[in-house]
């Protein structure tokens, strides 16, 4: 696999070229967070993206490890992972994730990596295949959806909703995975 594929750091704009075509969240969100962006090339064609960034919600690490905001350095979230459907060889995605993690660890201190799998779409098999530990489903939550004049709805992103026309809808729960490198971090299992 090493001869056919190679991994390079890439820009956010190059990430967009793959994510906009193939990632399921492209139609649900306005954008994505960038950080350490790794691109998978087959020969000279970009065919995959693996993005690590600081955790999207710092409170997650408070619940996960008991870490305050100023103690969260070295903890990353695998925020986006995508592979072109043209890639048919087995194990390419797990190879790509493993190699990207090794490259990330060469570039910066990595204490832990957190990732999620949307329970309505998949269970996170790729994280299981790359030695992440499963830590259960996220808590049940709801999102506010604004009702537009034409009767359609759009998901609220940030800010107050009081007095706005719309409805609360259940959010899909996510499978939570952790890969811990720092033995001083002790993950807290979710409450049942």
N, C-alpha and C positions, 0 to 999 in steps of 0.2 A: 504493500500500500504506500510505503514511503516514497517510492519512485514516481508513482502516478500523481500523488497528492502532496501539496505543501501548504503550510499555514503561515500567514503574514499578519502583522498589525495593519488594520485598515481604518479609514476615516468613517465618520458617521454617515456621510453621503454615500459611500460605497455600501455600507450596511443597508441603507434604504433600498438600494437596487434589488437586493434579495428579499428583504422583509416585505416590501410593498407587493411583491409578486406572490410570495409563498407563505408568509406567516399569518396565522388565523386572527391575530389581534389587529392586523392592519386596518380592517374595516371597523373595528370597535374603538380605536383610540386615535387621537390626533398625532401622536408621535411616540417616541420611545427614549429612554435614558441611554446615554452613551458613557463609556468609560474606557476600559481596556477591551478594544474591539478586535476580535480575531476573525480573519477571513480564510475560508478553505478554498484552495484553488485546485482544480483538476486540469493539469497542463497549465494553460494561461487563463482559464475561465473561472471566475468566482462562482462557487456553487454552494457555499455555506457561510453562516455567520454565527459566532458565539460571543456574547457580550457580557462582561462582568462590570458591575458598578457598585457604588455604596448602596446599602439597603434603601429601598423605596420608602419604607416606613420605619424610622429609627425605633419606634416603640416596640416593633417586632423583636428586636434584640434585647429589650428590657425583659419581655416575657420569655424569650428563648434561652438567654444566658444570664439574665439579671444585670445586663450591662447598661450603664447610664450613657447618655449621648456622647460624653467626652471620653468614653472607654471603648468606643466601637471601631477604632482604627484596626485595619487588617481583616475586617469581616466584609465579605463581598456577597452580592447577590448575582446569580446567573440569571440575568434579566431577559435575555432573548437568545433563542437557539433555533436555527432554521437550516434546513438542507433542501436543495432543489430536488424535486421529485424525479428528475432525470437520472439521479444517482441510484443505481440498482444494486451495487455491490453490498454484501453483508458487512455489518460491523463498522461501516465508515463513520457513522454518527458517534458511536461510542469511542472510536479511535480519535476522532476530532475533538470531542469533549476532554478526553484524557490528556491529549497533547496540549490543548489550550490551557488546561489547568497547570500543567508543568511549565509552560511559557509564562503564565501569569505569576507563578511562584518565583521564577527567575527575575521578573521585573519589579516585584514588590513583595512586602511581607504579607503573607496570607495566613490568618489564624483559622478562618473557617469560610465556607461557601454555603450559602442558603439558596434553595431554588424551590419553585412551586410547579405543580402540574394541575391544570384546570380539570376538576373532577368530571365535568360534563363532556370532556374531549378525550382524556387519556389518564392513565394512572401513574405516569412517570417511569416507565420501564427503562428509559435511557439512564436515569439517575441510579436506578437499582444496578444497572449493568456497569456503572462507573464508580461503585463503592460508596455512594451516598447512603446515609441511614434514614429510614422512614420515621417521621415523627407525627403521623396522624393528619387528620383534616383540620383546616382552619375553622375558627368559630363561625357560626351562622351570622350573616350580616345582610343588610338591605341597602340598596342604592335608590336615590331619588331620580326619577325620570321626569323631565319637563315635558308638558304637553304643548305642542306647537299649534299655531293657528289652523293648520291644515288637518289637525287631528292626529298627526304622527307624534312620536316621542323621541327625545334625545336624552342620553344619560348625563346627569349632572356631574361635573368634574370637581369644582371647588367653590366655596363660598356659601352664604346663607340660602335657605330654601323656604323659610317661613313666609307665608302669604303667597307663594308661587303656585301656579296651576300645574298639577302633575300628580304622580303617584309613587309610592314606595314599592319596590319589587325585590324579591329575594335575590341575593347574589349567589352564583355558583361557588360552592366551597372548593378549596384547593388542597391537594395533597402536598404536604410539607416535607422537604428533604434537606439534610445537612451533611456536609463533609467537613469534619473537624480535624485540623492539623495541630492545634495548640492544646496540649493535654491539660492546661490550667482552665480551659473552658469546659464547663459542665452544663450540657444542655438539659433543660427541664422538659420532661415529657408533658404533652398536653393533658388537661383534666378530662376525664371521661364523663 
